Amino acid sequence: MSWIDLRSDTVTRPTPAMRRAMAEAEVGDDVYGEDPTVNRLEERAAELLGKQAALFVPTGSMGNLIAVKLHTRPGAEIVVEERSHIFNYEMASAAAIAGVICRPVKGDEGLLSWEMVRAAIRHGGPYYVTPTALVALENSHNMAGGAVLPIAAAEEICAGARALGLPVHLDGARIFNAAIALGVDAADVARPFDSVMFCLSKGLGAPTGSLLVGDRDFIVEARNWRKRLGGGMRQVGVLAAPGLVALEESIHRLHEDHENARRLASGLAQLHGVEIDPEKVQTNIVIFDVEATGLTSAEWSAEFKARGILANGISASLMRMVTHYDVDKNGVERALAAAREIVER
Ligand code: TLP
């Protein structure tokens, strides 16, 4: 059976061009700053995001952790959206390694406003203990169905936070998806933020790697923290090379994933007991509620799997499907046909 894998856009495999680039990559010892391919990737990432400098990190989680660590001191709090990746999926690294706690705030369908953030900011003092040190946003917002935060809202939050002396980090794992949905450049999405992390290994299709971008001094310190976390990676040009291909080629086809996600959502919305508003699908993530079908998400996953479709539940009643370049229109139709069978079983 040929599988249609909609569990995540992390499952994408390197393209032939990426594999060639890996084989041919010029390399050196990156801990000495001598890997020319890594250096080119970092320069290109900074340029695309409109920041001074960038650091290649093995994962998005490490990029977020380094940012949290650098913007805070132990004993502080960071304001995040309640479904954010930093709060839910990073093994509490903010607490375990940076020594801060997350103050989760419920956004409107995942999207925070300055009013919501401001209400969660705390100034410390003998009773009102933990002071806020950082605000961290996510765009697109993975577990809010790939929702996109408009530029004006991001600007307002960043300006408000800055006026209170607080930096703002962006978990931009899928910043290029957000930029396409907004019809702007990634640099426009990144502009108001002090630091941004984005991933090469999601819809862009590179086998691994993320970039942390920000001011030059911030990135110098970030490099020290990457080393401290065991992330001095030596001849890692073989991994940076597919990242360069991703930045040249993959960005230009992400809109296809968004079209496929909308097609998927519209088809699912027709099915009895499946709840989703296709109008709200802005990028490549489709989250739908299956409670009214009488099956749990685990049962849906099993039923899908029996029909060659891979998709995970993200709660007892919510399923997530993520489109990417290994799933074409036919794959979407196969997933919809399977969903139809499950509902009509
Ligand atoms: N997301 C993964 C899972 O961890 C949930 C996925 O399948 O979507 N920020 C965001 C918004 C992410 O979605 C992810 C990964 C990360 C950070 C972490 O990236 P990695 O996996 O490279 O550490």
Residues whose N, C-alpha, C, O or C-beta is under 5 A from the ligand:
A	BS01	TLP	R7 S8 T10 T59 G60 S61 M62 H85 Y89 S140 N142 D171 A173
